[in-house]
Amino acid sequence: MGEITRATTSDADWAAAAAPGDHHDAGRSGKAGDPLRTVNALSRIAEDVRRLDRYAAGAADVMLQALKGPEVLAMVALVQDQRRALAEVEAILARQVGRDGSTPFEGTLPDGRAYKLRKGADRKAWDHAAWQRDVRAQVMSGLDDVSLVNVETGEPANLKELVQPLLEGVQRAHGSAAPKTTALKPLGLSADDYCETVPGPWSVAVMRPGD
């Protein structure tokens, strides 16, 4: 089982996934969202996948010879849809384990396989256009009253109007790298006004015997 990098599914999506229309009932409770009902549904899915894998391995050549290209493509698309759906479920379950906080980061599953629980790095989303704009404004704030004279034409030229496009060009050349927060403070700017921290996703790596 690979590590999950997508963990953005909301709790509401998971609640919707355990809808009352699910027919895999454990026989102990008819309530939607019952943990036993969910575990049973996952067990049934795992068994169906194992059976399908055995069938595909043994009959794929004969079966595919009887199908046309578009039909096979439709089957591929269906498998990919289900894989994405299961990846969302896996991400939700991994996040719940991380939230619980009582599970060791490394250990052994009841079936003997080893696992590792990991948390991805927090991601920071910067509003680059906003902090660059405000930095320009602060840096050039002392240039409002500075004027120059064009030696060729004798016309006055405002220093701020000359510097601003140059500074914008320098910022564009540096791309969208995050600013140094210690450099923002002397300008009276706070990184919190331009940055939103998104908690990193949780993942569970389950090792097969011999890994």
BALO-63926 format. One record per residue: residue in one letter; x, y, z negated of N, C-alpha, C, CB in turn; residue number from 1. Coordinates in nm, 3 decimals, always signed. Last residue first. Glycine has a CB too. Example, Ala and Ser with C-alpha at 12.3 -4.5 7.8 and 13.67 -1.06 7.14 Angstrom:
<sites>
   kolfi       npx       npy       npz      capx      capy      capz       cpx       cpy       cpz      cbpx      cbpy      cbpz   nutor
       s    +1.285    -0.225    -0.708    +1.367    -0.106    -0.714    +1.290    +0.003    -0.787    +1.408    -0.060    -0.572       2
       a    +1.319    -0.569    -0.780    +1.230    -0.450    -0.780    +1.320    -0.330    -0.780    +1.131    -0.447    -0.905       1
</sites>
This chain:
<sites>
   kolfi       npx       npy       npz      capx      capy      capz       cpx       cpy       cpz      cbpx      cbpy      cbpz   nutor
       d    +0.951    -0.662    -0.301    +0.987    -0.525    -0.264    +1.082    -0.466    -0.368    +0.860    -0.437    -0.251     211
       g    +0.874    -0.903    -0.408    +0.996    -0.899    -0.330    +1.040    -0.761    -0.287    +0.979    -0.981    -0.212     210
       p    +0.528    -0.846    -0.386    +0.636    -0.928    -0.441    +0.758    -0.928    -0.350    +0.588    -1.071    -0.465     209
       r    +0.461    -0.498    -0.315    +0.437    -0.639    -0.292    +0.551    -0.720    -0.354    +0.425    -0.668    -0.140     208
       m    +0.377    -0.222    -0.516    +0.481    -0.301    -0.449    +0.439    -0.445    -0.432    +0.611    -0.294    -0.528     207
       v    +0.198    +0.066    -0.479    +0.189    -0.072    -0.527    +0.285    -0.156    -0.446    +0.042    -0.127    -0.516     206
       a    +0.189    +0.393    -0.575    +0.261    +0.301    -0.487    +0.256    +0.162    -0.550    +0.409    +0.348    -0.464     205
       v    -0.036    +0.646    -0.591    -0.001    +0.519    -0.655    +0.065    +0.431    -0.551    -0.126    +0.449    -0.717     204
       s    -0.042    +1.001    -0.640    -0.037    +0.884    -0.554    +0.005    +0.762    -0.638    +0.062    +0.907    -0.435     203
       w    -0.181    +1.329    -0.659    -0.134    +1.207    -0.725    -0.133    +1.094    -0.624    -0.222    +1.172    -0.848     202
       p    -0.082    +1.650    -0.524    -0.165    +1.529    -0.526    -0.099    +1.416    -0.604    -0.195    +1.483    -0.383     201
       g    -0.031    +1.962    -0.706    +0.012    +1.856    -0.615    -0.074    +1.732    -0.629    +0.157    +1.822    -0.640     200
       p    -0.243    +2.247    -0.728    -0.181    +2.130    -0.790    -0.147    +2.022    -0.688    -0.274    +2.071    -0.896     199
       v    -0.156    +2.550    -0.587    -0.246    +2.436    -0.568    -0.179    +2.313    -0.629    -0.278    +2.412    -0.415     198
       t    -0.141    +2.889    -0.660    -0.079    +2.759    -0.681    -0.183    +2.648    -0.672    -0.008    +2.755    -0.818     197
       e    -0.120    +3.173    -0.464    -0.214    +3.081    -0.530    -0.149    +2.944    -0.539    -0.351    +3.074    -0.452     196
       c    +0.003    +3.503    -0.451    +0.031    +3.360    -0.447    -0.074    +3.282    -0.524    +0.171    +3.331    -0.505     195
       y    -0.026    +3.770    -0.490    -0.010    +3.724    -0.352    +0.003    +3.573    -0.340    +0.111    +3.790    -0.291     194
       d    -0.036    +3.832    -0.753    -0.133    +3.899    -0.666    -0.130    +3.846    -0.524    -0.107    +4.049    -0.665     193
       d    +0.177    +3.706    -0.869    +0.045    +3.647    -0.890    -0.061    +3.709    -0.800    +0.004    +3.663    -1.036     192
       a    +0.394    +3.871    -0.827    +0.377    +3.756    -0.738    +0.238    +3.695    -0.751    +0.483    +3.650    -0.767     191
       s    +0.348    +4.218    -0.843    +0.343    +4.091    -0.913    +0.317    +3.978    -0.815    +0.235    +4.092    -1.022     190
       l    +0.539    +4.522    -0.818    +0.450    +4.422    -0.758    +0.460    +4.291    -0.836    +0.486    +4.400    -0.610     189
       g    +0.723    +4.716    -0.872    +0.592    +4.726    -0.935    +0.491    +4.629    -0.880    +0.539    +4.864    -0.920     188
       l    +0.971    +4.674    -0.782    +0.884    +4.752    -0.693    +0.745    +4.770    -0.752    +0.874    +4.685    -0.557     187
       p    +1.081    +4.503    -0.968    +1.127    +4.643    -0.966    +1.043    +4.734    -0.877    +1.271    +4.649    -0.920     186
       k    +0.932    +4.258    -0.889    +0.905    +4.331    -1.014    +0.955    +4.475    -1.012    +0.967    +4.257    -1.129     185
       l    +1.035    +4.146    -0.658    +0.906    +4.217    -0.651    +0.885    +4.305    -0.773    +0.791    +4.117    -0.637     184
       a    +1.260    +4.013    -0.728    +1.277    +4.132    -0.648    +1.147    +4.211    -0.635    +1.328    +4.095    -0.511     183
       t    +1.164    +3.796    -0.863    +1.242    +3.892    -0.941    +1.265    +4.021    -0.863    +1.377    +3.832    -0.982     182
       t    +1.047    +3.650    -0.659    +0.960    +3.718    -0.755    +1.035    +3.821    -0.837    +0.894    +3.616    -0.846     181
       k    +1.133    +3.662    -0.330    +1.188    +3.641    -0.463    +1.103    +3.721    -0.563    +1.339    +3.685    -0.469     180
       p    +0.877    +3.536    -0.103    +0.966    +3.639    -0.156    +1.023    +3.599    -0.291    +0.891    +3.772    -0.168     179
       a    +0.883    +3.256    +0.121    +0.829    +3.320    +0.000    +0.927    +3.425    -0.051    +0.801    +3.214    -0.110     178
       a    +0.892    +3.300    +0.475    +0.951    +3.249    +0.352    +0.896    +3.325    +0.232    +1.106    +3.260    +0.356     177
       s    +0.800    +3.340    +0.733    +0.703    +3.344    +0.623    +0.761    +3.284    +0.495    +0.575    +3.269    +0.662     176
       g    +1.053    +3.532    +0.903    +0.944    +3.437    +0.901    +0.854    +3.454    +0.780    +0.997    +3.297    +0.905     175
       h    +1.248    +3.712    +0.940    +1.266    +3.623    +0.826    +1.152    +3.521    +0.817    +1.276    +3.704    +0.697     174
       a    +1.147    +3.860    +1.147    +1.261    +3.773    +1.175    +1.285    +3.674    +1.062    +1.386    +3.857    +1.198     173
       r    +0.955    +4.010    +1.015    +0.912    +3.906    +1.110    +1.024    +3.808    +1.139    +0.863    +3.971    +1.240     172
       q    +1.121    +4.182    +0.871    +1.035    +4.087    +0.799    +0.987    +3.976    +0.891    +0.915    +4.160    +0.738     171
       v    +1.239    +4.329    +1.080    +1.323    +4.247    +0.992    +1.239    +4.143    +0.919    +1.397    +4.336    +0.889     170
       g    +1.014    +4.458    +1.183    +1.087    +4.364    +1.266    +1.176    +4.274    +1.183    +1.170    +4.438    +1.367     169
       e    +0.946    +4.622    +0.967    +0.852    +4.519    +1.010    +0.923    +4.414    +1.095    +0.735    +4.582    +1.088     168
       l    +1.168    +4.791    +0.974    +1.148    +4.703    +0.859    +1.051    +4.591    +0.892    +1.098    +4.783    +0.739     167
       l    +1.123    +4.922    +1.217    +1.245    +4.846    +1.197    +1.230    +4.747    +1.083    +1.363    +4.940    +1.171     166
       p    +0.880    +5.053    +1.174    +0.886    +4.942    +1.272    +1.012    +4.859    +1.259    +0.876    +4.996    +1.414     165
       q    +0.975    +5.234    +0.955    +0.870    +5.133    +0.938    +0.874    +5.023    +1.044    +0.734    +5.199    +0.943     164
       v    +1.164    +5.424    +1.039    +1.207    +5.309    +0.961    +1.102    +5.198    +0.959    +1.238    +5.353    +0.819     163
       l    +1.025    +5.623    +1.177    +1.133    +5.552    +1.244    +1.169    +5.422    +1.172    +1.255    +5.640    +1.254     162
       e    +0.846    +5.718    +0.994    +0.793    +5.663    +1.118    +0.899    +5.587    +1.195    +0.736    +5.775    +1.204     161
       k    +1.024    +5.815    +0.803    +0.938    +5.702    +0.770    +0.883    +5.636    +0.896    +0.822    +5.747    +0.679     160
       l    +1.137    +6.038    +0.927    +1.220    +5.922    +0.898    +1.136    +5.798    +0.871    +1.310    +5.951    +0.779     159
       n    +1.000    +6.215    +1.194    +0.978    +6.170    +1.057    +1.055    +6.041    +1.032    +0.827    +6.149    +1.029     158
       a    +1.152    +6.467    +1.380    +1.119    +6.324    +1.373    +1.108    +6.283    +1.228    +1.225    +6.237    +1.447     157
       p    +1.122    +6.758    +1.585    +1.133    +6.694    +1.452    +1.091    +6.548    +1.460    +1.045    +6.769    +1.348     156
       e    +1.318    +6.816    +1.883    +1.189    +6.790    +1.819    +1.210    +6.725    +1.682    +1.102    +6.699    +1.910     155
       g    +1.549    +6.837    +2.023    +1.523    +6.940    +1.924    +1.392    +6.923    +1.852    +1.527    +7.073    +1.987     154
       t    +1.631    +6.647    +2.200    +1.513    +6.726    +2.236    +1.490    +6.842    +2.141    +1.391    +6.639    +2.238     153
       e    +1.869    +6.552    +2.091    +1.856    +6.565    +2.235    +1.742    +6.657    +2.273    +1.837    +6.429    +2.298     152
       v    +1.845    +6.531    +1.819    +1.949    +6.620    +1.871    +1.937    +6.641    +2.020    +2.085    +6.564    +1.838     151
       n    +1.563    +6.544    +1.635    +1.618    +6.476    +1.751    +1.717    +6.570    +1.820    +1.504    +6.431    +1.849     150
       v    +1.582    +6.572    +1.293    +1.569    +6.646    +1.418    +1.636    +6.566    +1.529    +1.631    +6.789    +1.407     149
       l    +1.383    +6.447    +1.020    +1.505    +6.456    +1.099    +1.476    +6.538    +1.224    +1.558    +6.315    +1.136     148
       s    +1.256    +6.452    +0.687    +1.240    +6.476    +0.830    +1.376    +6.488    +0.895    +1.157    +6.604    +0.855     147
       v    +1.097    +6.326    +0.410    +1.226    +6.334    +0.478    +1.202    +6.348    +0.629    +1.313    +6.209    +0.448     146
       d    +0.871    +6.278    +0.268    +0.909    +6.419    +0.287    +1.042    +6.436    +0.359    +0.915    +6.488    +0.153     145
       d    +0.849    +5.999    +0.261    +0.740    +6.081    +0.315    +0.786    +6.222    +0.350    +0.626    +6.088    +0.215     144
       l    +1.023    +5.824    +0.149    +1.062    +5.883    +0.277    +0.958    +5.977    +0.334    +1.090    +5.775    +0.375     143
       g    +0.955    +5.682    -0.074    +1.035    +5.802    -0.093    +1.074    +5.873    +0.035    +1.157    +5.768    -0.168     142
       s    +0.819    +5.460    +0.024    +0.743    +5.564    -0.045    +0.822    +5.693    -0.065    +0.695    +5.513    -0.178     141
       m    +0.936    +5.242    +0.137    +0.936    +5.366    +0.216    +0.864    +5.481    +0.147    +0.872    +5.341    +0.350     140
       v    +0.899    +5.045    -0.051    +1.036    +5.079    -0.009    +1.040    +5.213    +0.062    +1.093    +4.971    +0.082     139
       q    +0.620    +5.033    -0.065    +0.698    +5.075    -0.181    +0.838    +5.120    -0.141    +0.707    +4.961    -0.281     138
       a    +0.548    +4.946    +0.193    +0.495    +5.072    +0.140    +0.578    +5.123    +0.023    +0.350    +5.054    +0.097     137
       r    +0.681    +4.702    +0.209    +0.716    +4.812    +0.301    +0.671    +4.946    +0.245    +0.652    +4.789    +0.441     136
       v    +0.541    +4.565    +0.010    +0.685    +4.587    -0.005    +0.730    +4.702    +0.087    +0.764    +4.458    +0.027     135
       d    +0.287    +4.554    +0.124    +0.307    +4.632    +0.002    +0.455    +4.659    -0.025    +0.245    +4.560    -0.116     134
       r    +0.338    +4.390    +0.350    +0.282    +4.525    +0.365    +0.311    +4.611    +0.244    +0.131    +4.518    +0.390     133
       q    +0.425    +4.154    +0.225    +0.515    +4.227    +0.315    +0.467    +4.371    +0.335    +0.526    +4.156    +0.450     132
       w    +0.196    +4.076    +0.088    +0.314    +4.117    +0.011    +0.414    +4.192    +0.099    +0.381    +3.996    -0.053     131
       a    +0.016    +4.034    +0.310    -0.014    +4.130    +0.203    +0.111    +4.173    +0.128    -0.114    +4.069    +0.105     130
       a    +0.130    +3.838    +0.472    +0.102    +3.970    +0.530    +0.082    +4.074    +0.420    -0.022    +3.963    +0.621     129
       h    +0.140    +3.618    +0.296    +0.262    +3.684    +0.340    +0.238    +3.824    +0.395    +0.331    +3.600    +0.445     128
       d    +0.009    +3.486    +0.053    -0.049    +3.581    +0.148    +0.068    +3.667    +0.197    -0.165    +3.669    +0.083     127
       w    +0.101    +3.148    -0.008    +0.133    +3.290    -0.013    +0.054    +3.367    +0.091    +0.283    +3.312    +0.007     126
       a    +0.048    +2.877    -0.201    -0.003    +2.941    -0.080    +0.016    +3.092    -0.093    -0.153    +2.905    -0.056     125
       k    +0.236    +2.616    -0.319    +0.206    +2.758    -0.336    +0.166    +2.818    -0.202    +0.327    +2.834    -0.396     124
       r    +0.183    +2.299    -0.467    +0.202    +2.380    -0.347    +0.161    +2.524    -0.374    +0.120    +2.322    -0.229     123
       d    +0.360    +2.081    -0.682    +0.256    +2.182    -0.664    +0.288    +2.266    -0.541    +0.244    +2.273    -0.791     122
       a    +0.461    +1.758    -0.569    +0.494    +1.894    -0.612    +0.376    +1.987    -0.589    +0.619    +1.946    -0.538     121
       g    +0.276    +1.466    -0.675    +0.344    +1.549    -0.577    +0.369    +1.689    -0.631    +0.263    +1.557    -0.449     120
       k    +0.329    +1.211    -0.902    +0.259    +1.338    -0.877    +0.341    +1.421    -0.781    +0.235    +1.416    -1.010     119
       r    +0.282    +0.856    -0.920    +0.362    +0.974    -0.892    +0.273    +1.096    -0.869    +0.451    +0.950    -0.770     118
       l    +0.319    +0.538    -1.047    +0.229    +0.652    -1.038    +0.313    +0.778    -1.022    +0.137    +0.661    -1.164     117
       k    +0.386    +0.222    -0.924    +0.445    +0.348    -0.968    +0.344    +0.460    -0.943    +0.579    +0.377    -0.895     116
       y    +0.362    -0.129    -1.000    +0.310    -0.004    -0.943    +0.390    +0.114    -0.997    +0.159    +0.013    -0.977     115
       a    +0.390    -0.479    -0.923    +0.436    -0.358    -0.991    +0.377    -0.235    -0.922    +0.592    -0.351    -0.992     114
       r    +0.164    -0.755    -0.961    +0.236    -0.660    -0.878    +0.275    -0.535    -0.958    +0.152    -0.621    -0.756     113
       g    +0.006    -0.907    -1.131    +0.150    -0.926    -1.134    +0.230    -0.830    -1.047    +0.181    -1.063    -1.092     112
       d    -0.259    -0.852    -1.153    -0.223    -0.960    -1.061    -0.073    -0.980    -1.050    -0.281    -0.933    -0.925     111
       p    -0.269    -0.631    -1.327    -0.312    -0.762    -1.376    -0.274    -0.879    -1.285    -0.461    -0.761    -1.395     110
       l    +0.042    -0.451    -1.261    -0.102    -0.472    -1.246    -0.140    -0.609    -1.300    -0.145    -0.457    -1.098     109
       t    +0.285    -0.287    -1.453    +0.247    -0.407    -1.379    +0.096    -0.420    -1.377    +0.311    -0.533    -1.442     108
       g    +0.447    +0.035    -1.419    +0.395    -0.080    -1.494    +0.361    -0.194    -1.401    +0.272    -0.040    -1.574     107
       e    +0.494    +0.385    -1.465    +0.537    +0.259    -1.403    +0.482    +0.144    -1.486    +0.692    +0.251    -1.393     106
       f    +0.360    +0.579    -1.603    +0.396    +0.608    -1.466    +0.449    +0.485    -1.393    +0.500    +0.719    -1.463     105
       p    +0.077    +0.468    -1.798    +0.222    +0.482    -1.777    +0.253    +0.505    -1.630    +0.297    +0.356    -1.828     104
       t    -0.217    +0.654    -1.855    -0.157    +0.544    -1.781    -0.007    +0.566    -1.764    -0.225    +0.528    -1.643     103
       s    -0.327    +0.877    -1.965    -0.289    +0.769    -2.057    -0.222    +0.652    -1.988    -0.412    +0.720    -2.131     102
       g    -0.415    +1.067    -1.783    -0.297    +1.096    -1.863    -0.252    +0.985    -1.956    -0.321    +1.216    -1.942     101
       d    -0.632    +1.122    -1.613    -0.653    +1.051    -1.740    -0.536    +1.072    -1.835    -0.674    +0.901    -1.714     100
       r    -0.531    +1.231    -1.382    -0.605    +1.317    -1.475    -0.617    +1.252    -1.613    -0.745    +1.349    -1.419      99
       g    -0.425    +1.004    -1.259    -0.337    +1.112    -1.303    -0.403    +1.203    -1.404    -0.292    +1.193    -1.186      98
       v    -0.659    +0.864    -1.204    -0.559    +0.804    -1.292    -0.466    +0.911    -1.346    -0.479    +0.695    -1.217      97
       q    -0.776    +1.045    -1.025    -0.842    +1.019    -1.152    -0.746    +0.955    -1.252    -0.964    +0.928    -1.131      96
       r    -0.602    +1.029    -0.810    -0.613    +1.156    -0.883    -0.678    +1.135    -1.018    -0.694    +1.258    -0.801      95
       a    -0.654    +0.768    -0.728    -0.520    +0.803    -0.777    -0.524    +0.932    -0.858    -0.421    +0.818    -0.660      94
       l    -0.921    +0.797    -0.644    -0.890    +0.709    -0.755    -0.752    +0.740    -0.814    -0.895    +0.563    -0.710      93
       i    -0.885    +0.976    -0.430    -0.969    +1.013    -0.543    -0.936    +0.929    -0.665    -1.118    +0.998    -0.507      92
       a    -0.724    +0.826    -0.258    -0.674    +0.952    -0.312    -0.754    +0.996    -0.434    -0.679    +1.061    -0.205      91
       e    -0.896    +0.613    -0.196    -0.770    +0.586    -0.267    -0.717    +0.714    -0.332    -0.665    +0.527    -0.171      90
       v    -1.093    +0.751    -0.053    -1.128    +0.684    -0.178    -1.002    +0.659    -0.262    -1.201    +0.550    -0.150      89
       e    -0.940    +0.833    +0.166    -1.002    +0.933    +0.079    -1.038    +0.872    -0.056    -1.128    +0.992    +0.147      88
       a    -0.878    +0.586    +0.273    -0.769    +0.672    +0.224    -0.822    +0.781    +0.133    -0.692    +0.734    +0.342      87
       l    -1.129    +0.503    +0.356    -1.067    +0.433    +0.243    -0.949    +0.512    +0.187    -1.020    +0.294    +0.287      86
       a    -1.163    +0.682    +0.570    -1.257    +0.683    +0.458    -1.196    +0.616    +0.335    -1.387    +0.613    +0.497      85
       r    -0.954    +0.606    +0.738    -0.955    +0.740    +0.680    -1.047    +0.748    +0.559    -0.998    +0.843    +0.785      84
       r    -1.040    +0.347    +0.799    -0.912    +0.365    +0.731    -0.906    +0.504    +0.666    -0.794    +0.345    +0.829      83
       q    -1.274    +0.396    +0.938    -1.283    +0.329    +0.808    -1.154    +0.345    +0.728    -1.313    +0.180    +0.828      82
       d    -1.168    +0.522    +1.166    -1.265    +0.592    +1.081    -1.271    +0.530    +0.942    -1.405    +0.588    +1.146      81
       q    -1.010    +0.316    +1.269    -0.946    +0.438    +1.220    -1.040    +0.518    +1.130    -0.899    +0.524    +1.336      80
       v    -1.209    +0.136    +1.346    -1.111    +0.097    +1.244    -1.044    +0.221    +1.185    -1.005    +0.002    +1.304      79
       l    -1.334    +0.292    +1.545    -1.408    +0.251    +1.426    -1.314    +0.212    +1.313    -1.503    +0.135    +1.459      78
       a    -1.130    +0.314    +1.736    -1.181    +0.434    +1.671    -1.256    +0.400    +1.543    -1.274    +0.512    +1.766      77
       v    -1.108    +0.045    +1.811    -0.994    +0.113    +1.748    -1.042    +0.237    +1.672    -0.889    +0.153    +1.854      76
       m    -1.360    +0.010    +1.928    -1.325    -0.068    +1.810    -1.208    -0.003    +1.736    -1.290    -0.213    +1.849      75
       a    -1.335    +0.182    +2.145    -1.439    +0.209    +2.046    -1.410    +0.133    +1.916    -1.577    +0.170    +2.100      74
       l    -1.134    +0.050    +2.285    -1.107    +0.182    +2.229    -1.210    +0.219    +2.122    -1.108    +0.288    +2.340      73
       v    -1.276    -0.174    +2.366    -1.164    -0.191    +2.272    -1.131    -0.058    +2.206    -1.039    -0.248    +2.344      72
       e    -1.452    -0.051    +2.541    -1.504    -0.124    +2.426    -1.396    -0.144    +2.320    -1.561    -0.258    +2.469      71
       p    -1.285    +0.057    +2.738    -1.364    +0.147    +2.652    -1.420    +0.078    +2.528    -1.478    +0.207    +2.731      70
       g    -1.175    -0.197    +2.850    -1.097    -0.096    +2.781    -1.177    -0.004    +2.689    -1.026    -0.013    +2.880      69
       k    -1.385    -0.484    +2.780    -1.330    -0.382    +2.867    -1.259    -0.276    +2.783    -1.442    -0.318    +2.954      68
       l    -1.341    -0.825    +2.674    -1.384    -0.687    +2.655    -1.318    -0.595    +2.755    -1.354    -0.641    +2.513      67
       a    -1.232    -1.071    +2.694    -1.372    -1.061    +2.733    -1.425    -0.919    +2.722    -1.457    -1.154    +2.648      66
       q    -0.982    -1.044    +2.593    -0.994    -1.072    +2.736    -1.136    -1.056    +2.785    -0.944    -1.212    +2.766      65
       l    -1.030    -1.018    +2.323    -0.998    -0.898    +2.398    -1.008    -0.921    +2.548    -0.859    -0.850    +2.363      64
       m    -1.077    -1.287    +2.246    -1.183    -1.187    +2.233    -1.155    -1.066    +2.322    -1.196    -1.142    +2.086      63
       v    -0.832    -1.409    +2.294    -0.951    -1.457    +2.363    -1.059    -1.351    +2.362    -1.003    -1.586    +2.300      62
       d    -0.667    -1.254    +2.120    -0.639    -1.265    +2.263    -0.763    -1.306    +2.341    -0.527    -1.365    +2.287      61
       a    -0.787    -1.283    +1.860    -0.776    -1.154    +1.927    -0.758    -1.168    +2.077    -0.661    -1.075    +1.868      60
       a    -0.813    -1.497    +1.694    -0.900    -1.493    +1.812    -0.884    -1.366    +1.893    -1.043    -1.508    +1.771      59
       g    -0.634    -1.481    +1.481    -0.656    -1.609    +1.546    -0.731    -1.601    +1.677    -0.729    -1.698    +1.456      58
       a    -0.629    -1.217    +1.398    -0.502    -1.284    +1.426    -0.523    -1.413    +1.505    -0.429    -1.316    +1.295      57
       a    -0.899    -1.167    +1.356    -0.829    -1.095    +1.461    -0.699    -1.165    +1.499    -0.800    -0.951    +1.418      56
       y    -0.949    -1.337    +1.137    -1.019    -1.357    +1.263    -0.944    -1.291    +1.379    -1.162    -1.302    +1.254      55
       r    -0.787    -1.224    +0.940    -0.765    -1.363    +0.981    -0.830    -1.391    +1.116    -0.819    -1.460    +0.874      54
       d    -0.906    -0.970    +0.927    -0.765    -0.983    +0.965    -0.735    -1.124    +1.013    -0.674    -0.947    +0.845      53
       l    -1.161    -1.032    +0.836    -1.146    -0.973    +0.969    -1.002    -0.986    +1.018    -1.189    -0.826    +0.967      52
       r    -1.095    -1.121    +0.581    -1.159    -1.213    +0.674    -1.145    -1.162    +0.818    -1.309    -1.231    +0.639      51
       r    -0.987    -0.888    +0.471    -0.904    -1.008    +0.481    -0.963    -1.106    +0.583    -0.890    -1.076    +0.343      50
       v    -1.217    -0.724    +0.483    -1.098    -0.689    +0.560    -1.007    -0.809    +0.577    -1.022    -0.574    +0.492      49
       d    -1.387    -0.856    +0.305    -1.426    -0.841    +0.445    -1.305    -0.810    +0.533    -1.532    -0.731    +0.460      48
       e    -1.241    -0.823    +0.069    -1.263    -0.958    +0.121    -1.302    -0.953    +0.268    -1.372    -1.031    +0.040      47
       a    -1.256    -0.546    +0.040    -1.126    -0.611    +0.051    -1.141    -0.751    +0.111    -1.057    -0.620    -0.086      46
       i    -1.533    -0.511    +0.012    -1.464    -0.451    +0.126    -1.330    -0.521    +0.149    -1.442    -0.300    +0.104      45
       r    -1.574    -0.641    -0.232    -1.637    -0.694    -0.112    -1.569    -0.641    +0.013    -1.785    -0.659    -0.111      44
       s    -1.429    -0.469    -0.399    -1.389    -0.609    -0.386    -1.447    -0.672    -0.260    -1.432    -0.690    -0.509      43
       l    -1.579    -0.236    -0.376    -1.441    -0.237    -0.327    -1.391    -0.380    -0.308    -1.349    -0.161    -0.424      42
       a    -1.816    -0.323    -0.498    -1.818    -0.279    -0.359    -1.677    -0.282    -0.300    -1.877    -0.138    -0.347      41
       n    -1.726    -0.371    -0.758    -1.776    -0.482    -0.677    -1.777    -0.447    -0.529    -1.917    -0.522    -0.723      40
       v    -1.664    -0.113    -0.837    -1.559    -0.215    -0.831    -1.602    -0.331    -0.743    -1.524    -0.265    -0.973      39
       t    -1.923    +0.001    -0.829    -1.816    +0.051    -0.743    -1.705    -0.051    -0.727    -1.760    +0.180    -0.798      38
       r    -2.056    -0.142    -1.026    -2.109    -0.142    -0.888    -1.999    -0.100    -0.791    -2.232    -0.047    -0.876      37
       l    -1.912    -0.069    -1.246    -1.912    -0.209    -1.204    -1.962    -0.223    -1.061    -1.999    -0.292    -1.298      36
       p    -1.973    +0.209    -1.264    -1.836    +0.163    -1.232    -1.832    +0.019    -1.185    -1.747    +0.179    -1.352      35
       d    -2.254    +0.343    -1.103    -2.209    +0.251    -1.207    -2.069    +0.201    -1.172    -2.309    +0.132    -1.223      34
       g    -2.358    +0.490    -0.897    -2.242    +0.545    -0.966    -2.193    +0.457    -1.079    -2.274    +0.679    -1.018      33
       a    -2.697    +0.407    -0.956    -2.595    +0.457    -0.865    -2.480    +0.515    -0.945    -2.653    +0.562    -0.769      32
       k    -2.800    +0.118    -1.136    -2.779    +0.263    -1.134    -2.670    +0.299    -1.035    -2.742    +0.313    -1.273      31
       g    -2.853    -0.142    -1.181    -2.898    -0.089    -1.054    -2.873    +0.059    -1.043    -3.042    -0.117    -1.033      30
       s    -2.633    -0.382    -1.319    -2.696    -0.252    -1.330    -2.736    -0.205    -1.192    -2.604    -0.150    -1.398      29
       r    -2.553    -0.631    -1.264    -2.566    -0.595    -1.405    -2.637    -0.462    -1.423    -2.429    -0.589    -1.469      28
       g    -2.511    -0.683    -1.002    -2.615    -0.760    -1.066    -2.635    -0.725    -1.212    -2.585    -0.904    -1.054      27
       a    -2.345    -0.539    -0.848    -2.282    -0.637    -0.935    -2.385    -0.723    -1.007    -2.193    -0.569    -1.036      26
       d    -2.426    -0.486    -0.509    -2.463    -0.467    -0.649    -2.402    -0.577    -0.732    -2.616    -0.463    -0.666      25
       h    -2.396    -0.351    -0.232    -2.305    -0.439    -0.306    -2.328    -0.418    -0.455    -2.155    -0.412    -0.267      24
       h    -2.544    -0.170    -0.090    -2.611    -0.295    -0.126    -2.521    -0.389    -0.204    -2.661    -0.365    -0.002      23
       d    -2.595    +0.173    -0.117    -2.495    +0.065    -0.118    -2.560    -0.063    -0.168    -2.373    +0.104    -0.206      22
       g    -2.774    +0.376    -0.150    -2.795    +0.286    -0.038    -2.696    +0.172    -0.032    -2.788    +0.362    +0.088      21
       p    -2.697    +0.546    -0.354    -2.785    +0.434    -0.389    -2.806    +0.336    -0.275    -2.919    +0.487    -0.434      20
       a    -2.342    +0.610    -0.302    -2.484    +0.641    -0.287    -2.570    +0.520    -0.319    -2.513    +0.690    -0.146      19
       a    -2.070    +0.691    -0.350    -2.136    +0.583    -0.425    -2.286    +0.605    -0.423    -2.084    +0.577    -0.572      18
       a    -2.020    +0.921    -0.206    -1.978    +0.793    -0.149    -2.043    +0.676    -0.219    -1.827    +0.779    -0.156      17
       a    -2.100    +1.124    -0.371    -2.184    +1.094    -0.255    -2.148    +0.959    -0.195    -2.171    +1.204    -0.150      16
       a    -1.888    +1.123    -0.547    -2.021    +1.090    -0.598    -2.114    +1.051    -0.483    -2.080    +1.209    -0.678      15
       w    -1.688    +1.207    -0.374    -1.681    +1.073    -0.430    -1.817    +1.030    -0.484    -1.575    +1.066    -0.542      14
       d    -1.773    +1.470    -0.323    -1.765    +1.375    -0.213    -1.762    +1.231    -0.264    -1.640    +1.402    -0.128      13
       a    -1.747    +1.579    -0.578    -1.881    +1.568    -0.520    -1.883    +1.469    -0.404    -1.930    +1.705    -0.473      12
       d    -1.479    +1.591    -0.616    -1.553    +1.493    -0.695    -1.693    +1.474    -0.638    -1.561    +1.537    -0.841      11
       s    -1.322    +1.628    -0.288    -1.382    +1.677    -0.412    -1.452    +1.565    -0.486    -1.480    +1.790    -0.382      10
       t    -1.008    +1.555    -0.151    -1.150    +1.523    -0.158    -1.206    +1.563    -0.293    -1.173    +1.374    -0.133       9
       t    -0.738    +1.584    -0.135    -0.817    +1.706    -0.140    -0.967    +1.680    -0.149    -0.789    +1.790    -0.019       8
       a    -0.512    +1.434    -0.102    -0.587    +1.421    -0.227    -0.676    +1.542    -0.245    -0.492    +1.405    -0.348       7
       r    -0.291    +1.277    +0.098    -0.413    +1.356    +0.103    -0.492    +1.332    -0.022    -0.496    +1.322    +0.228       6
       t    -0.094    +1.102    +0.053    -0.057    +1.243    +0.053    -0.179    +1.332    +0.064    +0.039    +1.271    +0.166       5
       i    -0.028    +0.798    -0.102    -0.131    +0.886    -0.050    -0.081    +1.030    -0.056    -0.263    +0.870    -0.128       4
       e    +0.191    +0.537    -0.003    +0.157    +0.647    -0.092    +0.058    +0.741    -0.024    +0.284    +0.723    -0.134       3
       g    +0.072    +0.210    +0.098    +0.156    +0.328    +0.105    +0.109    +0.435    +0.009    +0.158    +0.383    +0.246       2
       m    +0.085    -0.118    +0.000    +0.000    +0.000    +0.000    +0.088    +0.123    +0.000    -0.096    +0.001    -0.121       1
</sites>
